[in-house]
Amino acid sequence: MIYEVKVADKTHRVELLKSADGWRCKVDGIDLSLDAVSTQEGVLSILIDGKSYEVKQENIGAESNIVVSGVRFPAQVRDPRSLRSRRSAASGGEGPKKLLAPMPGKVVRILAPVGSAVEHGQGVVVIEAMKMQNELKSPKNGTVKKINVTEGSAVEAGQPLAEIE
């Protein structure tokens, strides 16, 4: 299995192969011998060159983190064979990006009005769905060029909420 793993702002190519004595792993072409055991749902204990690491994946809204021995890293794992991954990679960081509603809900707050400068990961719009509020974050550094909704309006899944340029 081959994956592209983006940790912070650096992308790594990770190849995993199951072998008789555990897993063979290549990270950016460098061979690593490791053993991994699932200790509970979403938690792995990984042994690399005799050193043990506890690894957890956290998903908070649209944000994904990997926690390694208590240290949190923003991370994205992409399977280059999947259509969704190819589309997101093709979108790159250039040009305007649309912020889409991930689910049906109601707009509670607009955190960044038109003309606001925003950074990647900064909150732009808050929607409420099933009595939970979800802060939708900017997909890139830029300026809010368009807000397509108003506070209190109902939105459908996939509906464009804002445009960041």
LINQUI-V668124 format. One record per residue. N is the residue number from 1. RES is the residue in one letter. SS is DSSP state (alpha for helix, beta for strand, coil for the rest). Layout:
BEGIN
n = <N:N>
res = <RES:RES>
ss = <SS:SS>
END
This chain:
BEGIN
n = <1:2:3:4:5:6:7:8:9:10:11:12:13:14:15:16:17:18:19:20:21:22:23:24:25:26:27:28:29:30:31:32:33:34:35:36:37:38:39:40:41:42:43:44:45:46:47:48:49:50:51:52:53:54:55:56:57:58:59:60:61:62:63:64:65:66:67:68:69:70:71:72:73:74:75:76:77:78:79:80:81:82:83:84:85:86:87:88:89:90:91:92:93:94:95:96:97:98:99:100:101:102:103:104:105:106:107:108:109:110:111:112:113:114:115:116:117:118:119:120:121:122:123:124:125:126:127:128:129:130:131:132:133:134:135:136:137:138:139:140:141:142:143:144:145:146:147:148:149:150:151:152:153:154:155:156:157:158:159:160:161:162:163:164:165>
res = <M:I:Y:E:V:K:V:A:D:K:T:H:R:V:E:L:L:K:S:A:D:G:W:R:C:K:V:D:G:I:D:L:S:L:D:A:V:S:T:Q:E:G:V:L:S:I:L:I:D:G:K:S:Y:E:V:K:Q:E:N:I:G:A:E:S:N:I:V:V:S:G:V:R:F:P:A:Q:V:R:D:P:R:S:L:R:S:R:R:S:A:A:S:G:G:E:G:P:K:K:L:L:A:P:M:P:G:K:V:V:R:I:L:A:P:V:G:S:A:V:E:H:G:Q:G:V:V:V:I:E:A:M:K:M:Q:N:E:L:K:S:P:K:N:G:T:V:K:K:I:N:V:T:E:G:S:A:V:E:A:G:Q:P:L:A:E:I:E>
ss = <coil:beta:beta:beta:beta:beta:beta:coil:coil:beta:beta:beta:beta:beta:beta:beta:beta:beta:beta:coil:coil:beta:beta:beta:beta:beta:beta:coil:coil:beta:beta:beta:beta:beta:beta:beta:beta:beta:beta:beta:coil:coil:beta:beta:beta:beta:beta:beta:coil:coil:beta:beta:beta:beta:beta:beta:beta:beta:beta:beta:coil:coil:beta:beta:beta:beta:beta:beta:coil:coil:beta:beta:beta:beta:beta:beta:beta:beta:coil:coil:coil:coil:alpha:alpha:alpha:alpha:alpha:alpha:alpha:alpha:alpha:coil:coil:coil:coil:coil:beta:beta:beta:beta:coil:coil:coil:coil:beta:beta:beta:beta:beta:beta:coil:coil:coil:coil:coil:coil:beta:beta:coil:coil:coil:coil:beta:beta:beta:beta:beta:beta:beta:coil:coil:beta:beta:beta:beta:beta:beta:coil:coil:coil:coil:beta:beta:beta:beta:beta:beta:coil:coil:coil:coil:coil:coil:beta:beta:coil:coil:coil:coil:beta:beta:beta:beta:beta:coil>
END
